[in-house]
Amino acid sequence: MNDQTTDEQKTAWLRNSVLADELDASEVETLARIMGSERLAGHEWLVSEGDARRTLFVLVAGRLDVLHHHEGVDSTVYRMSPGECAGTRAFVDGSPRKAGLRAARETVVLTLEPEDFEALLADHPTLVFKVMRALFRITHTNLMRANQERDSLHNYVTRSHGRY
């Protein structure tokens, strides 16, 4: 369901996100003004795997489960905490969603559409640069976490000779 959150509330929420790590107060306000917000009930889907929606999501309240659909079953890959972002790849390159996002309980997300973000380029190029740098850091952090999980699983299987 769509939400009519005020710009002040969006600004306060955005300040506490990884997306705003480098932004000064006026840049946070500028970005918050172009963002939307959505409230989700528990177990409500935000996006499904394969969706074409390019929106970037910033979790500000509640929890979001990142789910992968395989052989007819949705498996939780990761549970997001407030301040984290989802959808960086789809936001940047427009590719279909590689995972679904479902609220674990009542949840609020800020939304950023690529077209609205790109419209900032002419008047706020430094803001756009800082956000793109944040998106790179977010993607890098996710990749590092996945690599660590893979390494841990590999070590568990090889060191225990496959007893799992």
FIKE-184607 format. One record per residue (C-alpha): x, y negated, z; residue in one letter. Coordinates in steps of 0.02 Angstrom, whole numbers, plus 50000, padded with zeros to 5 digits. Layout:
<sites>
XYZA
...
</sites>
This chain:
<sites>
500005000050000M
500634982649962N
500974970750104D
500854951950122Q
502364949350234T
502974931350254T
504614925150182D
505214922050361E
504914940250409Q
505744946550250K
507244935250285T
507414942050463A
507304960050402W
508504957250258L
509824949750375R
509934966750461N
510244976650302S
511834982350217V
511274972550064L
511544956150158A
513234959950236D
514134946250138E
512704934050114L
512604917450205D
510954911450280A
510364901950126S
510784916550012E
509794928450122V
508304916450114E
508444914949925T
508504933749902L
507084936950026A
505944924949931R
506004935549774I
505784952049866M
504154960949895G
503694972550036S
502714988650053E
502014997650204R
501855016450200L
500905028450312A
501795043750376G
502105056650238H
501615044250102E
502715044749945W
503625028949894L
504345036549734V
504465054149666S
505955062449587E
505965058549401G
504975042249417D
505505028249301A
505225014549432R
506825004049441R
506454995449608T
507814994049739L
507164997949914F
507814991450081V
507145001250229L
506714988850368V
505614998950488A
505245017450510G
506135031550420R
506215037350240L
506635055050190D
507635057350031V
506945073149949L
507535084249808H
506305095549718H
506995112749676H
506055128649631E
504395121349686G
504995115249855V
505405097749916D
506945098350028S
507545084050136T
509295079050082V
509485064050197Y
508465053750320R
508705035050300M
508795022750445S
508265004450446P
509484993250353G
509925006250222E
509535004650036C
508875017249910A
508775017049722G
510405008449679T
510725018849524R
508975016949452A
509034998349492F
510664995749399V
510535007449250D
508675011249233G
508875030149242S
507485040949315P
507495044149503R
508615058649553K
507685060649719A
506015056449795G
505725044949944L
504365048950071R
503965040350235A
504325051350386A
503175040050489R
502455022550470E
503745013450367T
504074996250292V
505224993050144V
505764977450055L
505734979049866T
506804970749734L
506394971749549E
507834970749423P
506994956849323E
506764945849477D
508574948849530F
509254945149356E
508294928749355A
509444922849497L
510974923949385L
510854906449310A
510634896849473D
511424908649601H
512854918249517P
513834920349679T
512324927949765L
512104940149621V
513954944649629F
513874947849816K
512344958849800V
513124968749658M
514674971149766R
513544977349908A
512704989549787L
514424996249741F
514864998449925R
513205007249959I
513485019149812T
515275022449866H
514715026150045T
513395038349982N
514685047049872L
515925048450015M
514575055750129R
514105068649997A
515935073349971N
516195075550159Q
514645086550171E
515255096950024R
516975098750102D
516235103950269S
515155117050186L
516625123450084H
517695124750241N
516315133550335Y
516055146550199V
517895149850161T
518515149750340R
517135161150401S
517305172350246H
515535168850191G
514675173250355R
513275160650360Y
</sites>
